[in-house]
Amino acid sequence: MSHSWVRALSTRTKHYGAGILHKSISSSSGCCCSPFSKVNNENNPLFKVSFKSVFNNANIIHGNTLIHPDLKCYLLAPRWHFYRGYGSVVQQKMPEFVSGSGEDVSSSDLEQLVFCSDDGGPDKKVKVVYEKPIDFTKIDTNLLPTVIIIGRPNVGKSALYNRLIRRREALVYNTPADHVTRDIREGIAKLGDLRFKVLDSAGLETEAASGSILQRTTSMTANVLARTQFAVFLIDVRAGLHPLDLDVGKWFRKHAPGIKPIVAMNKSESLCDGVGSISDAADEALMLGFGDPIAISAETGLGMAALRDALQPLIEDYMLQVLNSNCDQDSGYAPSHVDDVAGEVDESKLPLQLAIIGRPNVGKSTLLNTLLQEERVLVGPEVGLTRDSVRTQFQHEGRTIYLVDTAGWLQRTGLEKGPSSLSVMQSRKNLMRAQVVALVLDAEEIVKARRSMTHAEVVIARRAVEEGRGLVVIVNKMDLLKGKRNSTSIDKVMEAVPLEIQTVIPQITGIPVVFTSALEGRGRIAVMRQVIDTYEKWCTRLSTSRLNRWLRKIMSRHSWKDQAAQPKIKYFTQVKARPPTFVAFTNGKTQLSDTDLRFLTKSLKEDFDLGGIPIRIMQRCAPRKVGGNSSKSTSSSKGRMAERFLSDKRTSDV
């Protein structure tokens, strides 16, 4: 379907009046000389776009250069058509323009245009040269540079990470004799108008014993440096320049010789510049050899403007290089708004939030590494190795999945102290945020204890069901059951576990159970298949007409004791998904019994294949018709309004 170029600009033609001359751009009449004389070519007519102030007046002049005033880029190509961004192709050629006044044209209207040459169509890209300043809010997050925060332990790296992402996600605890952060945490930093990916790393101790946790975290940080572009070297200004700071500086030069870090003196709020304390600390920090330091306070936000000023030129130069090198593929700018041509959004295609939860040392972190197919988090035989809940994003069969590895679930006894108490609270928060919960069990413990789930695991499963989350049970460490004496253990476990889970969690029927070995990498595809299937069921939405046909069918096929025992349901509708929630409208003040609700829930799961997810059924009293014409019409109109309001097409999603 063709659109005029005026419609492509999302402006109305009437505001431009007679200033539009419907003539091919290939004509040389009316051409003005481009101000860029070094690229001007009379045989290669292009046009220049410039908008005054708030885009009140539009002037399009022939030339061989197009300049986009908002994106600060020059587009060089032979001849042009306008194409609607993410939409259909404009069939007609670009007409000439003369000065004319019209209504305001916002920058978001221009950003929806894709410029393509005559002979290439929308698949043939155009060379785009970007200039400063850059609007980072319109850049794809995958193109943003990565900044890693490094330093010795207990200098405030996690506090700075929380300050940059504007959320309290990383655990922060004053433990001089211990290390809270052990895994690499990634987020999107928002520092003024700057946007970049930031990594929170574990404290570096270059002289740690081989095989220790500190040595493994240091090795993991060294591996991450290969995919980072910039670094912030954090030191504690109150403790002065520590010998470990010098060791970290030497280690960084060895593993990242191409990166010059920005030295930041944290905890500067306690020093007074009037007596020269900060100046003395800055002179001391120059011994690191990385240039002038910046005084900041991650706790109070002091010095964030100075940190932004130091990062801005580096990040902008990097982004200009990336955008200009990718000009033949994609501009890197995301449109501020795209027309929803498809109408309603398919909820099952939205990003999936998956949380891996279980008792300590059941293989949750190993399972996350297996699903990602990379060494993303620290693993080992130590119990309680994971403290932070690590959230990562990956793609599986074209679907975006946010995966969260949580710390071992422990029952709060009031005796927890230090980071372990914070880990328990963080695990519970991630359970609330998740859409599908993967409960990990230990196959070896099941064989030893002769039961599938402990009390703590039953509490996790029931809480997930009560919160309306989808549930998938994963039995890990099946490789430990191999051997002659355990030849029959695998079959017994695979047969007994699903039956026992159904017994201890009667609220949900058909809970999927997957048997895996994360250490060997077996069962990865089966886990993702069950997770996505559970998520699609969790997003199921059924039409009211289909539900009422189903209701008449199950009422007729069920044998009631007498007519009075049959529930008086007028109609049945779904008011929301995620999880599926239904409303049964009954006649008068009749209330459905618990037996009736269980019968409806069981029938829904069997007939619509909704096993493994919680289903909620509420009941309402349908408006009763009153005698009299006016009363009948009023009552019926109210009934129709109620039905229309509760229909599945008009209910907001949750």
C-alpha positions in Angstrom: 0.0 0.0 0.0 1.5 3.3 -1.1 1.6 6.4 1.1 2.4 9.9 0.2 5.7 11.3 1.5 3.6 13.8 3.6 2.0 10.8 5.4 5.4 9.3 5.9 6.3 12.5 7.8 3.1 12.1 9.9 2.1 15.6 9.0 -1.0 16.9 7.3 -0.8 18.1 3.7 -3.1 21.0 4.2 -0.6 22.8 6.5 1.9 23.0 3.6 -0.5 24.7 1.2 0.6 25.3 -2.4 4.3 25.0 -1.5 4.4 21.4 -2.6 5.4 21.0 -6.3 4.6 17.4 -7.4 7.7 17.0 -9.6 10.3 14.3 -9.8 13.5 15.0 -7.8 15.5 14.0 -10.9 14.6 17.4 -12.5 17.2 20.0 -12.2 14.9 23.0 -12.3 14.7 25.0 -9.1 17.9 23.4 -7.8 19.9 25.4 -5.3 23.5 24.9 -4.6 24.3 22.8 -1.6 26.4 24.5 1.1 28.6 21.4 1.0 30.3 22.5 -2.3 33.0 19.8 -2.1 30.4 17.1 -2.7 28.0 19.1 -4.8 27.2 17.4 -8.2 24.6 18.7 -10.6 24.1 15.3 -12.2 23.5 13.7 -8.9 20.7 15.8 -7.4 19.9 15.3 -3.7 18.3 17.5 -1.2 19.1 19.1 2.1 16.6 19.1 5.0 16.9 21.8 7.7 14.3 22.8 10.3 14.3 26.1 12.1 14.1 26.3 15.9 11.2 24.0 16.8 10.7 22.8 13.2 8.0 25.4 12.4 9.3 26.1 8.9 10.5 23.4 6.5 12.9 24.1 3.7 14.1 21.3 1.4 16.8 22.3 -1.1 18.3 20.2 -3.9 21.9 19.2 -3.4 23.8 16.0 -3.0 23.8 16.0 0.8 21.0 15.4 3.3 21.5 16.5 6.9 19.3 15.2 9.6 19.1 18.0 12.2 18.1 15.8 15.2 20.3 12.8 14.6 23.3 15.0 13.5 24.1 12.8 10.5 24.9 13.3 6.8 23.4 10.9 4.3 25.2 10.5 1.0 23.5 8.6 -1.9 22.5 9.0 -5.5 18.7 9.4 -5.5 16.1 9.0 -2.8 12.7 7.6 -1.9 11.1 7.9 1.5 10.1 4.7 3.2 7.9 4.4 6.3 10.0 3.1 9.2 9.0 -0.6 9.8 6.1 -0.1 7.4 5.2 -0.3 3.7 7.2 1.3 0.9 6.3 4.7 -0.5 5.8 4.2 -4.2 6.0 7.7 -5.6 9.2 9.7 -6.0 10.3 12.5 -3.7 8.8 15.8 -4.8 10.5 19.1 -4.7 9.9 21.5 -1.9 9.9 25.2 -1.5 9.7 27.3 1.7 6.3 26.9 3.3 5.1 27.2 6.9 3.1 24.5 8.6 2.5 23.0 11.9 5.3 21.8 14.2 7.2 18.7 13.0 8.7 16.8 15.9 11.9 15.0 15.8 10.1 11.7 16.5 8.3 12.0 13.2 11.6 12.2 11.3 13.1 9.3 13.1 10.6 7.0 11.6 11.9 7.5 8.1 14.3 5.1 6.4 16.2 6.6 3.5 16.9 4.2 0.6 18.2 4.7 -3.0 16.1 4.3 -6.1 17.7 1.1 -7.3 18.1 -0.7 -4.0 14.8 -0.5 -2.2 14.7 -0.7 1.6 17.2 -3.6 1.7 20.0 -1.4 0.3 21.4 0.7 3.1 22.7 4.2 2.9 26.0 5.6 4.2 25.3 7.6 7.3 27.9 9.8 9.0 27.0 10.6 12.6 28.2 13.7 14.6 28.1 14.8 18.2 26.1 15.1 20.3 24.5 11.6 20.3 21.1 10.8 21.8 21.9 7.6 23.7 18.2 7.0 24.5 17.6 6.1 20.9 20.5 3.7 20.5 20.1 -0.1 20.6 21.4 -1.3 24.0 23.4 -4.0 22.2 25.6 -1.3 20.6 26.3 0.5 23.9 29.9 0.3 25.2 30.8 -1.7 28.4 32.4 -0.1 31.4 33.7 -2.4 34.2 34.2 -1.3 37.8 37.4 -2.8 39.3 39.3 -2.5 42.5 40.4 -4.3 45.6 37.7 -5.7 48.0 35.5 -3.4 50.0 36.1 -0.1 48.2 32.4 0.4 47.2 32.2 -1.2 43.7 28.7 -2.6 44.3 27.5 0.7 45.8 28.7 2.6 42.7 27.0 0.0 40.5 23.7 0.6 42.2 24.1 4.3 41.9 24.7 4.1 38.1 21.8 1.8 37.4 19.5 3.7 39.8 18.4 0.6 41.6 19.6 -1.4 44.7 20.3 -4.7 43.0 23.8 -5.6 44.1 24.3 -6.6 47.7 26.2 -4.0 49.7 27.6 -5.0 53.1 30.6 -3.8 55.1 32.6 -7.0 55.4 36.4 -6.2 55.6 37.3 -9.8 56.3 35.0 -11.3 53.6 33.9 -10.6 50.0 30.2 -10.1 49.2 30.3 -9.9 45.4 31.5 -13.0 43.7 29.9 -12.9 40.3 29.9 -10.5 37.4 26.7 -8.4 37.4 25.6 -6.5 34.3 23.2 -3.5 34.0 22.4 -0.4 32.0 23.9 2.7 33.5 22.1 6.0 33.4 24.5 8.8 34.2 22.8 12.0 33.1 22.2 11.7 29.4 24.8 9.0 29.0 23.8 5.3 28.6 26.3 2.4 28.7 26.5 -1.1 30.0 28.2 -1.4 33.4 29.7 -4.5 35.0 30.1 -5.0 38.8 33.1 -7.2 39.5 34.4 -9.0 42.5 37.2 -7.6 44.6 40.6 -8.4 43.1 43.4 -10.0 45.1 46.2 -10.9 42.8 48.1 -13.0 45.3 45.2 -15.3 46.2 45.9 -19.0 46.7 45.4 -21.2 43.6 41.9 -22.8 43.5 40.5 -20.5 46.1 37.3 -18.5 45.6 39.3 -15.3 45.3 41.5 -16.8 42.6 38.5 -18.0 40.7 36.8 -14.6 40.8 39.9 -12.9 39.7 40.2 -15.3 36.7 36.6 -14.6 35.8 37.2 -10.8 35.9 40.2 -11.3 33.6 38.0 -13.2 31.1 35.4 -10.4 31.1 38.0 -7.7 30.3 38.1 -9.1 26.8 34.6 -7.7 26.0 34.9 -4.4 27.9 35.9 -1.0 26.3 36.4 1.2 29.4 37.0 0.8 33.1 36.6 2.7 36.4 39.4 2.0 38.9 37.9 2.5 42.3 40.0 3.2 45.5 39.0 4.0 49.1 40.1 7.6 49.7 39.7 7.2 53.5 42.2 4.3 53.7 44.6 6.1 51.3 46.5 4.3 48.6 46.7 0.7 49.7 49.4 -1.7 48.5 46.7 -3.9 47.1 45.7 -0.9 44.9 49.1 -0.9 43.3 48.9 -4.7 42.8 45.5 -4.2 41.1 47.0 -1.5 38.9 49.8 -3.8 37.8 47.4 -6.7 37.2 45.2 -4.5 35.1 48.0 -3.3 32.9 48.9 -6.9 32.2 45.4 -8.2 31.4 44.0 -5.0 29.7 46.9 -3.1 28.1 44.6 -1.3 25.7 42.3 0.2 28.3 43.2 3.3 30.3 40.9 3.3 33.4 39.4 6.3 35.1 40.6 6.5 38.7 37.8 7.3 41.1 38.4 8.1 44.8 35.3 6.7 46.5 34.0 7.7 50.0 35.1 11.3 49.5 32.1 12.7 51.4 34.0 12.2 54.7 36.9 14.4 53.7 37.1 18.2 53.8 38.7 19.9 50.8 39.3 23.0 52.9 42.3 21.5 54.7 43.6 19.8 51.6 42.6 16.2 52.3 41.2 15.5 48.9 44.1 17.3 47.2 46.6 15.1 49.2 44.7 12.0 48.3 44.6 13.0 44.6 48.4 13.5 44.6 48.8 10.1 46.2 46.5 8.4 43.6 48.7 9.7 40.8 51.2 7.0 41.8 48.9 4.5 40.0 49.9 6.1 36.7 46.4 6.4 35.2 46.0 10.2 35.2 44.2 12.6 37.5 41.6 10.9 39.8 38.0 12.0 40.4 36.6 12.4 43.9 33.2 10.7 44.2 30.8 9.2 46.8 28.8 6.2 45.6 26.7 6.4 48.7 25.6 10.1 48.5 26.0 10.7 44.7 28.9 13.2 45.2 31.0 13.6 42.1 28.7 11.9 39.6 28.7 14.9 37.3 32.6 14.8 37.2 32.5 11.1 36.4 30.0 11.8 33.6 32.3 14.5 32.2 35.2 12.1 32.2 33.3 9.3 30.5 31.3 11.3 28.0 34.1 12.1 25.4 35.3 8.5 25.5 31.9 6.9 25.1 30.8 9.4 22.4 33.9 8.8 20.3 33.4 5.0 20.6 29.7 5.3 19.6 30.6 7.5 16.6 33.0 4.9 15.5 30.5 2.0 16.0 27.6 3.8 14.3 29.6 5.0 11.3 31.1 1.5 10.8 27.7 0.0 10.9 26.1 2.5 8.6 25.8 0.0 5.8 23.9 -2.4 8.1 21.8 -0.4 10.6 22.0 3.2 11.9 21.8 2.0 15.5 19.0 4.4 16.3 15.8 2.9 17.5 12.6 4.8 16.5 11.0 6.6 19.4 7.6 5.1 18.6 6.5 2.6 15.9 2.9 2.3 14.7 1.4 -0.9 16.0 0.2 -2.3 12.7 -0.5 -5.7 14.2 -3.0 -4.3 16.7 -3.0 -6.3 19.9 0.3 -7.6 21.1 0.7 -11.4 21.6 1.5 -11.7 25.3 3.2 -15.1 24.8 5.9 -13.4 22.6 6.9 -10.9 25.3 10.2 -11.3 27.2 10.1 -14.2 29.7 11.3 -13.7 33.3 12.7 -17.0 34.5 14.0 -17.5 38.1 16.1 -20.5 39.1 15.4 -21.3 42.8 16.3 -24.1 45.1 18.2 -25.2 48.2 21.9 -24.5 48.4 24.3 -26.7 46.4 21.7 -28.3 44.1 23.4 -27.0 40.9 21.5 -23.8 40.1 24.6 -21.9 38.9 25.8 -24.8 36.9 22.3 -25.0 35.3 22.5 -21.3 34.4 25.9 -21.7 32.8 24.5 -24.7 30.8 21.5 -22.8 29.6 23.7 -19.8 28.5 26.4 -22.2 27.2 29.1 -20.0 28.8 30.9 -19.6 32.2 28.7 -16.7 33.3 28.6 -17.3 37.1 31.0 -18.8 39.6 30.5 -22.5 40.4 32.2 -24.9 42.8 31.7 -27.5 45.5 31.3 -24.9 48.3 27.9 -24.6 49.8 26.4 -21.1 49.5 28.8 -20.0 46.9 26.3 -17.7 45.2 25.3 -14.6 47.2 24.0 -12.1 44.6 21.1 -12.9 42.4 22.6 -12.6 39.0 20.3 -11.5 36.2 21.3 -12.1 32.6 19.6 -11.9 29.2 19.9 -14.3 26.3 18.0 -15.3 23.1 16.4 -18.7 22.6 14.8 -19.5 19.3 14.1 -15.8 18.7 12.6 -15.2 22.2 14.2 -12.9 24.8 14.6 -14.5 28.1 15.7 -12.9 31.4 17.3 -15.5 33.5 18.0 -15.0 37.2 20.2 -17.3 39.3 19.4 -16.9 43.0 21.2 -17.8 46.2 20.3 -21.0 48.0 16.9 -20.7 49.6 17.1 -20.9 53.4 14.4 -20.6 55.9 14.7 -17.4 57.9 15.3 -18.3 61.5 16.3 -14.8 62.7 19.8 -16.0 63.3 21.2 -15.1 59.9 23.8 -12.3 59.9 25.7 -10.5 57.3 25.4 -11.2 53.5 23.4 -14.4 54.0 20.5 -12.5 55.5 20.5 -10.2 52.5 20.7 -13.1 50.1 17.6 -14.7 51.6 15.6 -11.4 51.1 16.9 -11.0 47.5 15.9 -14.6 46.6 12.3 -13.9 47.8 12.1 -10.7 45.8 13.2 -12.5 42.6 10.5 -15.1 43.2 7.9 -12.3 43.2 9.3 -10.7 40.0 9.5 -14.0 38.0 6.9 -15.3 35.6 8.1 -18.9 35.5 9.9 -20.5 38.5 12.3 -23.3 37.9 12.6 -25.3 41.1 15.8 -27.4 41.1 16.1 -30.6 43.1 19.1 -32.9 43.8 18.6 -36.4 42.5 21.2 -37.9 44.8 19.5 -36.4 47.9 16.2 -37.8 46.7 17.6 -41.3 46.6 19.3 -40.9 50.0 16.2 -39.3 51.8 13.7 -41.5 49.9 11.5 -38.5 49.3 11.3 -36.0 46.5 11.0 -32.7 48.3 12.1 -31.3 51.6 10.0 -28.9 53.6 11.9 -25.9 52.3 11.3 -27.0 48.7 7.6 -27.5 49.3 7.5 -24.0 50.7 9.1 -22.6 47.6 6.7 -24.5 45.3 3.6 -23.4 47.2 4.7 -19.8 47.4 5.2 -19.8 43.7 1.7 -21.2 43.1 0.2 -18.7 45.6 1.9 -15.8 43.8 0.4 -17.0 40.5 3.7 -18.1 38.8 4.2 -20.9 36.4 6.2 -23.8 38.0 8.7 -26.2 36.4 10.5 -28.8 38.5 14.1 -29.7 37.4 15.7 -32.8 38.9 19.5 -32.2 38.6 22.6 -34.4 39.1 21.1 -37.4 37.4 24.7 -38.3 36.3 25.4 -39.3 40.0 22.9 -42.1 39.8 24.9 -44.0 37.2 26.6 -47.2 38.1 25.8 -50.9 38.8 24.3 -50.4 42.2 22.2 -47.5 41.1 21.1 -49.1 37.8 17.5 -49.1 38.9 17.6 -45.8 40.8 17.1 -43.7 37.7 13.9 -45.5 36.7 12.6 -45.3 40.3 13.3 -41.6 40.6 11.8 -40.8 37.3 8.6 -42.7 38.2 8.2 -41.6 41.8 9.1 -37.9 41.7 6.2 -36.7 39.5 3.7 -38.7 41.6 5.0 -37.3 44.9 5.2 -33.8 43.7 1.5 -34.0 42.7 0.7 -35.2 46.2 2.5 -32.5 48.1 1.3 -29.7 45.7 -2.3 -30.5 45.0 -3.1 -26.9 44.0 -1.7 -27.5 40.5 -2.1 -30.6 38.3 0.3 -31.6 35.6 3.4 -29.9 36.9 6.2 -30.6 34.3 9.3 -32.5 35.7 12.6 -32.5 33.7 15.5 -34.8 34.6 18.9 -33.2 33.7 22.6 -33.3 34.3 23.8 -29.7 34.2 27.4 -30.7 34.7 27.3 -32.9 31.5 25.1 -30.4 29.7 22.2 -33.0 29.2 18.6 -31.8 29.3 19.1 -28.2 28.2 16.7 -28.3 25.3 14.1 -30.2 27.4 14.3 -27.5 30.1 13.8 -24.6 27.7 11.0 -26.4 25.9 9.1 -27.0 29.2 9.7 -23.4 30.4 8.4 -21.9 27.2 5.4 -24.2 27.1 4.5 -23.3 30.7 4.9 -19.6 29.9 2.6 -19.8 26.8 0.0 -21.6 29.0 0.4 -18.9 31.6 -0.4 -16.2 28.9 -3.4 -18.1 27.5 -6.4 -16.0 26.7 -9.8 -17.6 25.8 -12.7 -15.9 24.2 -16.0 -15.5 26.1 -18.0 -17.3 23.4 -15.7 -20.3 23.5 -15.8 -20.4 27.3 -19.6 -20.4 27.3 -19.8 -23.2 24.8 -17.4 -25.2 27.0 -19.5 -24.4 30.0 -22.7 -25.8 28.5 -20.8 -28.9 27.4 -19.3 -29.7 30.8 -22.6 -29.0 32.5 -24.4 -31.4 30.3 -21.9 -34.2 30.5 -21.6 -34.1 34.3 -24.1 -36.2 36.3 -25.6 -34.2 39.1 -27.5 -35.7 42.0 -30.5 -33.5 41.2 -31.3 -30.4 39.4 -31.0 -28.3 42.5 -27.3 -29.4 43.0 -26.2 -28.1 39.6 -24.5 -24.7 40.0 -26.5 -21.8 38.4 -23.9 -20.1 36.3 -25.3 -17.6 33.9 -22.1 -17.1 31.9 -18.3 -17.5 32.1 -15.6 -15.1 31.0 -11.8 -14.5 31.3 -10.9 -11.1 32.7 -7.1 -11.4 32.5 -4.2 -13.6 31.7 -0.8 -14.1 33.4 -2.1 -16.2 35.2 -5.5 -17.0 33.6 -8.2 -15.5 35.7 -11.9 -16.2 35.1 -15.2 -14.9 36.5 -18.3 -17.0 36.8 -21.5 -14.9 36.9 -24.3 -16.6 38.9 -28.0 -16.0 39.2 -29.1 -13.9 42.1 -27.1 -14.4 45.3 -26.2 -18.0 44.6 -22.6 -18.9 45.6 -20.6 -21.7 44.1 -19.3 -24.2 46.6 -15.6 -25.3 46.8 -16.6 -28.5 45.1 -18.0 -26.6 42.1 -14.9 -24.4 41.9 -12.6 -27.5 41.9 -14.8 -29.1 39.2 -14.5 -26.0 37.0 -10.7 -25.7 37.6 -10.1 -29.3 36.8 -12.3 -29.2 33.7 -10.5 -26.0 32.4 -7.1 -27.7 32.8 -8.1 -30.9 31.1 -10.1 -29.4 28.2 -7.8 -26.4 27.4 -4.4 -28.1 28.4 -3.6 -25.6 31.2 -1.7 -28.0 33.4 1.2 -26.8 35.4 0.0 -23.2 36.0 -2.3 -21.7 38.6 -5.9 -20.9 37.6 -8.0 -18.4 39.5 -11.8 -18.4 39.4 -13.9 -15.7 40.9 -17.6 -15.4 41.1 -20.0 -12.5 40.7 -23.7 -12.0 40.9 -25.2 -11.2 37.5 -27.7 -8.3 37.5 -31.3 -9.6 37.8 -33.9 -8.4 35.4 -36.8 -6.3 37.0 -40.4 -6.1 35.6 -41.5 -3.2 33.5 -40.2 -2.0 30.1 -38.1 0.8 31.4 -36.6 -1.3 34.1 -35.9 -4.1 31.8 -34.1 -1.9 29.3 -32.1 -0.2 32.1 -31.2 -3.6 33.6 -30.3 -5.1 30.3 -28.1 -2.1 29.3 -26.3 -2.3 32.7 -25.8 -6.1 32.1 -24.4 -5.5 28.6 -22.1 -2.8 30.0 -20.8 -5.1 32.7 -20.3 -7.9 30.2 -18.5 -5.6 27.8 -16.3 -4.3 30.5 -15.3 -7.8 31.6 -14.7 -9.2 28.2 -11.3 -10.4 27.4 -10.7 -7.8 24.6 -11.1 -4.8 26.9 -9.3 -6.0 30.0 -5.9 -4.5 30.7 -3.1 -7.0 31.1 -1.1 -7.6 34.2 
